Amino acid sequence: MSTVSNESPQKTVDREKLQQLFAHGNKQMSIGSHDYANDMFTQCVLNDPENIIYFKSFLANLKKKYGDKKKKGLITFITGSGKKFHSKKPDQAFKASIETLKSDPWNVNALLSAGEACEELGHHNVAIEYYKAAIDSEPFHLEANRICGAALREIADYDGALACVHRILKAKPGDQDAEKLRKDLTVEKTIHKGKYATGDANQVRDAATKPTGIEEDVDVMGRPLTYLEQVEKRIKKNPDDIANYLELAQHFYQQADYEKSEQYYLQSVQLSKNSPDLIERLLDTQKQKLHAKVLALKEEFEKTKKESTKTEFYKTKEEYDAKNLELAQHRIQHHPNHAGYHFEYGVLLQQRKQLKEAIAEFQLAKAEVTRKGECLLALGQCFQMIKQTKLAMTHYQDAVVALPDGEHKKKALYLAAKLAFELEDYEKSEEYGHQLAAIDFSYKDLGELLDKVAQKRHN
């Protein structure tokens, strides 16, 4: 590993300390404590941006945290537009990109910006990894493929560069710049392998003017096929190849066309003989489709006030809730050690008043350090609802200690103060009420509650 350049986010790197953080991060990721692992990996990446292993672990942990699901609606795989993180100083641009990736590890523009910053810092190999990650996120993003192709060309990875060009041509058939680059890369690749002497370069260029590797991208009349036509053609040629159905399913999902995405996921599931991973993707797509319909019906009712629309809205809402529960059950069945999934399932059970079952899920989920406070708060609420007030109070008290400042902590303080008042423990009620007042005196009816406590204590 080479030394970090003078412009890197941290000029001097304590590599032993970073290795300890990295090892600790891996341990936390292995037990599903993704937020804690993210803190460790972020420090590693920011302090040693040249380290490819640090970056890959940083990204892998975030994708596990978010369930390997892109939080995207309509994507920009054709135009390649979006906010970039330009800065006069590459270290600032790099840090801004990393901060964005922490909440959206599939953000193409953040990945490209981080890669470009690494290029400026002299870390060419890791820059390519950022570019590859951008393509993994959106395979047919034009800018990502162009930037990555150029970087791979510089290190004579002609197969990788040509793969980028072919993706560009699939997304934008007939692109003249891409066609020219394909020919140039074919020539360079052949010469690089030493199959021709330099003087025979013209012979190689003539051969390269004929389409190679993209014959399937034109019809019998030579008309360039669209991306969708190309994949449909591959499906007709090999109807049992699951990869093609999956490619279209993901394509339509990213465009928020959940109806078509569902069709291709159904075919993928059948061909895979009910792969749990593909069933999960199918259920998620069906959930998204119902959610989109719920929102559309809500908007329509607000405009028309039709009773029939209102009826359909509530019917669809029930279907959405049921599908959400089905997805959550599937996830905990096939990811039994994923604390986040247990927490999400517990919330759904709590909403349905299935409190004993919800308690079991929250107790499993609290094993993850970053979830502990929220789980304790949720457990307190569940215990209070089943009239186990002493258990509820204990959990509220523990939640107050475990939670960082924020809305969840305010809620825990409020519920602890209210329950202590009901239990006639006015000293504790006042203590928690005053803690909350110091943060947000206007929280709900806190002022009224404190007045009641004061009256009881003076009587």
C-alpha positions in Angstrom: 0.0 0.0 0.0 1.5 3.3 -1.0 1.6 6.4 1.2 -1.4 8.7 1.2 -0.8 11.8 -0.8 -0.3 15.2 0.8 -3.8 16.3 -0.2 -5.6 13.3 1.4 -8.2 13.9 4.1 -5.7 13.0 6.8 -2.0 13.7 6.1 -0.7 11.3 8.7 -2.4 7.9 9.1 -2.0 5.6 12.2 -2.4 2.4 10.2 -2.3 0.2 13.3 -5.3 2.1 14.8 -7.1 2.0 11.4 -6.6 -1.8 11.3 -8.1 -2.1 14.8 -11.1 0.0 13.7 -11.4 -2.1 10.6 -11.4 -5.4 12.5 -13.9 -4.0 15.0 -16.1 -2.9 12.1 -16.1 -6.3 10.5 -17.1 -7.9 13.8 -20.0 -5.5 14.2 -21.1 -6.1 10.6 -21.0 -9.8 11.2 -23.5 -9.5 14.0 -25.8 -7.1 12.1 -24.7 -4.0 14.0 -24.5 -2.0 10.8 -24.7 1.5 12.1 -21.8 0.9 14.6 -19.8 -0.8 11.8 -20.5 2.2 9.6 -18.8 4.5 12.1 -15.7 2.3 12.1 -15.5 1.9 8.3 -16.1 5.6 7.7 -13.1 6.5 9.8 -11.0 4.0 7.9 -12.1 5.3 4.4 -11.7 8.9 5.3 -8.3 8.4 6.9 -6.9 6.0 4.2 -8.9 6.7 1.0 -6.3 4.7 -1.0 -7.2 1.4 0.7 -9.5 -0.6 -1.6 -10.5 -3.1 1.1 -11.7 -0.4 3.4 -13.9 1.0 0.7 -15.4 -2.3 -0.3 -16.2 -3.1 3.4 -17.6 0.4 3.9 -20.0 -0.1 0.9 -20.9 -3.7 1.6 -21.9 -2.9 5.2 -24.2 0.0 4.0 -25.9 -2.2 1.4 -26.5 -4.9 4.1 -27.9 -2.2 6.4 -30.4 -1.1 3.8 -31.2 -4.6 2.8 -29.5 -4.5 -0.7 -32.4 -2.5 -2.0 -31.9 0.7 -3.9 -33.9 3.5 -2.4 -34.7 5.0 -5.8 -37.7 5.9 -7.9 -37.0 7.1 -11.4 -33.3 6.8 -12.2 -31.1 8.7 -14.6 -29.5 5.9 -16.5 -30.1 7.6 -19.9 -29.2 11.2 -19.2 -26.7 10.7 -16.4 -27.8 13.9 -14.8 -27.6 14.7 -11.1 -25.7 16.7 -8.5 -21.9 16.3 -8.4 -19.7 17.2 -5.5 -17.4 19.7 -7.1 -14.8 21.4 -4.8 -11.5 23.2 -5.3 -10.0 20.7 -2.9 -10.4 17.0 -3.7 -10.3 16.0 0.0 -13.4 18.1 0.6 -15.2 16.6 -2.4 -14.2 13.1 -1.2 -15.5 13.7 2.3 -18.8 15.1 1.0 -19.3 12.1 -1.3 -18.7 9.7 1.6 -21.2 11.5 3.7 -23.8 11.1 1.0 -23.0 7.4 0.5 -23.7 6.8 4.2 -27.4 7.4 3.6 -27.5 6.2 0.0 -24.8 3.7 -1.0 -26.2 3.4 -4.5 -25.8 7.2 -5.3 -24.1 7.2 -8.7 -23.0 10.8 -8.6 -21.5 10.4 -5.1 -19.6 7.3 -6.2 -18.3 9.1 -9.3 -17.3 12.2 -7.4 -15.5 10.1 -4.8 -13.6 8.3 -7.6 -12.7 11.6 -9.3 -11.4 13.0 -6.0 -9.3 9.8 -5.6 -7.9 10.4 -9.1 -6.8 13.9 -8.1 -5.3 12.6 -5.0 -3.3 10.0 -7.0 -5.2 6.9 -5.9 -6.0 5.6 -9.4 -6.7 1.9 -8.5 -9.3 2.8 -5.8 -10.8 5.4 -8.1 -11.7 2.6 -10.5 -13.4 0.7 -7.7 -15.7 3.7 -7.1 -16.5 3.9 -10.8 -17.2 0.1 -10.9 -19.5 0.5 -7.9 -21.4 3.3 -9.7 -21.9 0.9 -12.7 -23.1 -1.8 -10.3 -25.7 0.6 -9.0 -26.9 1.7 -12.5 -25.4 -0.5 -15.2 -26.5 1.7 -18.1 -25.6 5.1 -16.6 -23.8 6.8 -19.5 -21.4 9.0 -17.6 -20.4 6.2 -15.2 -19.5 3.9 -18.1 -17.7 6.6 -20.0 -15.6 7.6 -16.9 -14.9 4.0 -15.9 -14.1 3.0 -19.5 -11.5 5.8 -19.8 -9.9 4.8 -16.5 -9.7 1.2 -17.5 -8.3 2.2 -20.9 -5.4 4.0 -19.1 -4.3 0.8 -17.3 -4.7 -1.3 -20.5 -7.8 -3.2 -19.2 -9.3 -3.3 -22.7 -11.9 -6.0 -22.0 -13.2 -3.9 -19.1 -13.2 -0.7 -21.1 -15.0 -2.5 -24.0 -17.7 -3.8 -21.6 -18.3 -0.2 -20.6 -18.7 0.8 -24.3 -21.1 -2.0 -25.0 -23.3 -0.9 -22.1 -23.3 2.6 -23.5 -24.4 1.2 -26.9 -27.1 -0.8 -25.3 -28.5 2.3 -23.5 -27.9 4.5 -26.5 -27.7 2.5 -29.7 -25.8 4.2 -32.5 -23.9 6.6 -30.3 -21.1 7.8 -32.6 -18.5 8.5 -29.9 -19.1 5.1 -28.4 -18.8 3.4 -31.8 -15.5 5.2 -32.5 -14.2 4.3 -29.0 -15.1 0.6 -29.5 -13.1 0.5 -32.7 -10.1 2.3 -31.1 -10.2 0.0 -28.1 -10.4 -3.1 -30.4 -7.3 -1.9 -32.2 -5.4 -1.1 -29.0 -6.3 -4.4 -27.4 -5.1 -6.4 -30.4 -1.8 -4.4 -30.7 -1.3 -4.6 -26.9 -1.5 -8.4 -27.1 1.2 -8.4 -29.8 -0.8 -10.1 -32.5 0.2 -7.5 -35.0 3.2 -5.4 -35.6 2.8 -1.6 -35.4 2.9 -1.4 -39.2 -0.1 -3.6 -39.5 -2.3 -1.3 -37.3 -4.3 -0.2 -40.4 -5.3 -3.9 -41.0 -6.5 -4.1 -37.4 -8.5 -0.8 -37.7 -10.2 -2.1 -40.9 -11.2 -5.2 -39.1 -12.5 -3.1 -36.2 -14.9 -1.1 -38.4 -17.1 -4.2 -38.6 -19.4 -4.6 -35.6 -17.9 -7.1 -33.2 -19.8 -8.4 -30.2 -22.9 -6.3 -30.8 -24.5 -8.1 -33.9 -27.4 -8.9 -31.7 -28.0 -5.1 -31.3 -29.4 -4.6 -34.8 -32.4 -6.1 -36.6 -32.3 -7.8 -40.0 -32.4 -4.4 -41.7 -29.5 -3.1 -39.7 -31.7 -0.9 -37.5 -30.2 -0.5 -34.0 -32.4 -2.3 -31.4 -33.4 -0.5 -28.2 -32.2 -1.9 -24.9 -35.5 -3.5 -24.2 -35.6 -5.1 -27.7 -32.1 -6.5 -27.2 -33.1 -8.2 -23.9 -36.4 -9.5 -25.3 -34.4 -10.9 -28.3 -32.1 -12.7 -25.9 -35.1 -14.1 -24.0 -36.5 -15.5 -27.2 -33.2 -17.1 -28.1 -32.8 -18.6 -24.7 -36.1 -18.6 -22.7 -34.6 -20.5 -19.8 -31.8 -18.0 -19.0 -33.0 -16.4 -15.7 -30.4 -13.6 -16.0 -32.4 -11.9 -18.8 -35.7 -11.9 -16.9 -33.9 -10.6 -13.8 -32.3 -7.8 -15.8 -35.7 -6.6 -17.0 -37.3 -6.9 -13.6 -34.6 -4.7 -12.1 -34.8 -2.3 -15.0 -38.5 -1.7 -14.6 -38.2 -1.6 -10.8 -35.7 1.2 -11.1 -38.1 3.1 -13.3 -40.9 2.6 -10.8 -42.8 0.5 -13.3 -43.7 -2.1 -10.7 -46.4 -3.8 -12.8 -43.8 -4.9 -15.5 -41.2 -5.5 -12.9 -43.5 -7.9 -11.1 -44.1 -9.9 -14.3 -40.4 -10.5 -14.9 -39.8 -11.3 -11.2 -42.6 -13.8 -11.3 -40.8 -15.5 -14.3 -37.5 -15.3 -12.5 -38.9 -17.0 -9.4 -40.4 -19.8 -11.4 -37.2 -20.4 -13.3 -35.2 -20.3 -10.1 -37.5 -22.9 -8.5 -38.6 -20.4 -5.8 -35.3 -18.9 -4.8 -35.8 -17.1 -1.4 -33.8 -14.1 -2.6 -36.0 -13.7 -5.7 -39.2 -14.2 -3.8 -38.1 -11.4 -1.5 -37.5 -9.1 -4.5 -40.9 -10.1 -5.9 -42.7 -9.4 -2.6 -40.9 -6.0 -2.3 -42.0 -5.1 -5.9 -45.6 -6.1 -5.1 -45.4 -4.0 -2.0 -44.1 -1.0 -3.9 -46.8 -1.5 -6.5 -49.6 -1.4 -3.9 -48.0 1.6 -2.1 -47.9 3.5 -5.4 -51.6 2.7 -5.9 -52.5 3.8 -2.4 -50.8 7.2 -3.0 -52.6 7.6 -6.4 -56.0 6.7 -4.9 -55.4 9.2 -2.0 -54.6 11.9 -4.4 -57.6 11.1 -6.6 -60.0 11.1 -3.6 -58.6 14.5 -2.5 -59.5 15.9 -5.9 -62.8 14.1 -6.6 -64.2 13.2 -3.1 -65.8 10.1 -4.8 -67.0 7.5 -2.3 -66.0 4.7 -4.7 -62.4 6.0 -4.7 -62.5 6.1 -0.9 -63.6 2.5 -0.7 -61.0 1.4 -3.1 -58.3 3.3 -1.2 -59.1 1.5 2.1 -59.2 -1.9 0.3 -55.9 -1.3 -1.3 -54.4 0.0 2.0 -55.4 -3.3 3.6 -53.7 -5.2 0.7 -50.6 -3.1 1.1 -50.4 -3.7 4.9 -50.8 -7.4 4.3 -48.1 -7.5 1.7 -45.8 -5.5 4.0 -46.3 -8.1 6.7 -45.7 -10.9 4.3 -42.4 -9.4 3.2 -41.3 -8.8 6.8 -42.1 -12.5 7.7 -40.2 -13.7 4.7 -37.2 -11.6 5.6 -36.9 -12.8 9.2 -37.4 -16.4 8.1 -34.5 -16.2 5.7 -32.4 -13.7 7.5 -32.8 -14.8 11.2 -29.8 -12.9 12.4 -30.7 -9.5 10.8 -31.7 -7.3 13.8 -33.1 -4.6 11.5 -35.6 -7.0 10.0 -36.7 -8.2 13.4 -37.3 -4.6 14.5 -39.3 -3.8 11.3 -41.4 -6.9 11.9 -41.9 -6.0 15.5 -43.2 -2.5 14.5 -45.7 -4.1 12.2 -46.9 -6.5 14.8 -47.2 -3.6 17.4 -49.3 -1.7 14.9 -51.6 -4.7 14.6 -51.8 -5.0 18.5 -50.1 -8.4 18.4 -48.1 -7.3 21.4 -46.7 -10.5 22.7 -45.3 -11.4 19.3 -44.0 -7.9 18.9 -42.2 -8.1 22.3 -40.4 -11.2 21.1 -39.2 -9.5 17.9 -38.0 -6.3 19.8 -36.1 -8.5 22.3 -34.2 -10.1 19.4 -33.6 -6.8 17.7 -32.1 -5.1 20.7 -29.0 -7.2 20.4 -27.8 -4.6 17.8 -26.2 -1.8 19.8 -27.6 1.0 17.5 -31.1 -0.4 17.8 -31.1 -0.9 21.5 -32.6 2.4 22.5 -35.5 2.2 20.0 -36.2 -1.4 21.0 -36.3 -0.5 24.7 -38.8 2.3 24.0 -41.0 0.0 21.8 -40.8 -2.7 24.5 -41.9 -0.2 27.1 -44.9 0.7 25.0 -45.9 -2.9 24.5 -45.6 -3.8 28.1 -47.7 -0.8 29.1 -50.4 -1.8 26.6 -50.6 -5.3 28.2 -50.8 -3.7 31.7 -47.3 -4.7 32.7 -46.6 -1.2 34.1 -43.5 -2.0 36.2 -41.8 -3.7 33.2 -42.9 -0.8 31.0 -41.4 1.7 33.5 -38.1 -0.2 33.6 -37.8 -0.2 29.8 -38.6 3.5 29.6 -35.9 4.3 32.1 -33.4 2.1 30.2 -34.4 3.7 26.9 -33.8 7.2 28.3 -30.2 6.2 29.1 -29.6 4.3 25.8 -31.1 6.8 23.3 -29.2 9.7 21.9 -30.8 13.2 21.9 -33.6 13.4 19.4 -37.3 12.6 19.0 -37.1 9.1 20.3 -35.4 10.3 23.5 -38.1 13.0 24.0 -40.8 10.4 23.5 -39.1 8.1 26.1 -38.8 10.9 28.6 -42.4 11.9 28.1 -43.8 8.3 28.4 -41.6 7.7 31.5 -42.9 10.9 33.1 -46.5 10.1 32.3 -46.3 6.5 33.6 -44.5 7.5 36.8 -47.3 10.0 37.4 -49.9 7.2 36.9 -47.9 5.0 39.3 -47.9 7.9 41.8 -44.1 8.2 41.8 -44.2 11.9 41.5 -40.5 12.4 42.2 -39.6 10.3 39.2 -42.3 11.9 37.1 -40.9 15.4 37.9 -37.4 14.2 37.2 -38.2 12.9 33.7 -40.5 15.8 33.0 -37.8 18.3 33.9 -35.3 16.5 31.7 -37.7 16.8 28.8 -38.5 20.4 29.6 -34.8 21.2 29.3 -34.8 19.8 25.8 -38.3 20.8 24.6 -40.8 22.5 27.0 -43.5 22.6 24.3 -43.5 18.9 23.9 -47.2 17.7 23.8 -48.9 18.5 27.2 -45.7 18.5 29.2 -46.4 21.9 30.9 -49.8 20.6 32.1 -48.2 17.4 33.3 -45.6 19.2 35.3 -48.3 21.4 36.9 -50.2 18.3 38.0 -47.0 16.8 39.4 -46.3 20.0 41.4 -49.8 20.0 42.8 -49.5 16.4 44.0 -46.1 16.9 45.5 -47.3 20.0 47.5 -50.4 18.2 48.8 
